[in-house]
Amino acid sequence: MIALVKTSLKLLLRNKGFLFFLIVTPILSTFILSIKMDHTVYSDVSDKEVILELKDYTEKAVYVGDTSACIIKVYDASNSELSEYVLNQMAGTGMFSICRANVSGLTEEEVDENAKEAAFDDRAGMLLYLKEDFNDAVLAGNWEQGIKLYAVSEDERQELFVTELIDLFARIKQVQSFAGDDITVILEMLAEIQDQLPEKKVVNFAGKEAVELTERQINQRTQIGYAFAFITLGFLFCGVCVAHSVIEEHNNKVFTRVMLTKLSSRDYFISKFVVAFVISVMQTLVLAVCLFFIPGLDVGMSIMSFLVIIFLLGLIFSTLSLLLGVVLGDIMSSNYAVFAIWSISALLAGLYFPLDDTTKALKTLSYLMPQRWFMDVSELLLAGDKSAYSMVLCVTVAYLIVIISVGGVGLKVKRYE
């Protein structure tokens, strides 16, 4: 086995393609990490829970609102403390994107006319008109007289919006029975009640409390994702180079001669797995050298932790491409397959853009990709959570077990055929 490992490594180091991916992809990853980002491509959750102001009532809400939520275009003729409170509460649910236009001075007929146009030209889920006498109507218990709702879409969240709005008016009326008709006192009591409620927690797909990152950490996470995309490409094609050596040894009857010794086929493939392990270490060391030459580089975690993550991710992809190439038995097919896996997995894992606002099915699919788990681990490390180490080890072992098991079955089927 030692002789096989040494021979395989000597052949790989003579392969120009292997040397290219061994050296170039870590350099590209380091370059991505060294770029100073002065903006973030990830939107903060808190930005979605505020009232978005429109320049005027003719501006389209779809250009301003968060399309992942139900967009509510509000014509606010009241411009009072109470209307401000109501709209803030609706925006704070996170389910609705409140886009407000100041329409003080407009008649109800003019608002109706614009609402008819918005029903066709805009993509708001619902339109809400707060009349000038909104305060008096709500305090009198006749809130229906102070607002006007326009259902302009088939979005089922419209019913939820109306339900939330009715519940909010009911709470205001209930507090009014204790506080009187003074709006300021009513809002103060509502604020006190709100402070006594349990703090809202954002929960991620896996059922854990979501990690809250600063804007700088979000930028670092984004750069780490891009670095993962480049470095995994190198690991995949380095693994293909190992698979190519296996294919060549089969075609040139080297494998047959090895089997004439006391070495079993299992030991033979273990030696190739050891080679994949060694090239993962080599590529990680090349990356470490590249990082060393970037002064003041800050990836949001210790360099050692980052290198461990890269090594484990590389071990998964090197093993995957090795077994995939051996099962396919053709170097060109292996190249096509690993490139397809790289591009699709990186896309679905959210390395290029966030998947927070995508469908549940897409989020479920993303957790089949190793990079998504390693991105979650990176988030934990950025937030200083030490549980990330046990998580990344469990994820790595799980993927290796699945890959080796499926690859072993594929080899047996191919040998039988």
Sequence and secondary structure as in RCSB ss.txt:
>XXXX:A:sequence
MIALVKTSLKLLLRNKGFLFFLIVTPILSTFILSIKMDHTVYSDVSDKEVILELKDYTEKAVYVGDTSACIIKVY
DASNSELSEYVLNQMAGTGMFSICRANVSGLTEEEVDENAKEAAFDDRAGMLLYLKEDFNDAVLAGNWEQGIKLY
AVSEDERQELFVTELIDLFARIKQVQSFAGDDITVILEMLAEIQDQLPEKKVVNFAGKEAVELTERQINQRTQIG
YAFAFITLGFLFCGVCVAHSVIEEHNNKVFTRVMLTKLSSRDYFISKFVVAFVISVMQTLVLAVCLFFIPGLDVG
MSIMSFLVIIFLLGLIFSTLSLLLGVVLGDIMSSNYAVFAIWSISALLAGLYFPLDDTTKALKTLSYLMPQRWFM
DVSELLLAGDKSAYSMVLCVTVAYLIVIISVGGVGLKVKRYE
>XXXX:A:secstr
 HHHHHHHHHHHHT HHHHHHHHHHHHHHHHHHH   SS SS  GGGGGS EE SSTTS GGGTS TTSEEEEEE
ES  SHHHHHHHHHHHHTSSEEEEEEE TT  HHHHHHHHHHHHHH   SEEEEE TTHHHHHHTT GGGTEEEE
E S  THHHHHHHHHHHHHHHHHHHHHHH S HHHHHHHHHHHHHHS     B TTSSB     HHHHHHHHHHH
HHHHHHHHHHHHHHHHHHHHHHHHHHTTHHHHHHTTT  HHHHHHHHHHHHHHHHHHHHHHHHHHHHTSTT   S
S HHHHHHHHHHHHHHHHHHHHHHHHHH  HHHHHHHHHHHHHHHHHHTTSSS  TTS HHHHHHHTTSHHHHHH
HHHHHHHTT TTHHHHHHHHHHHHHHHHHHHHHHHHHHHHH 
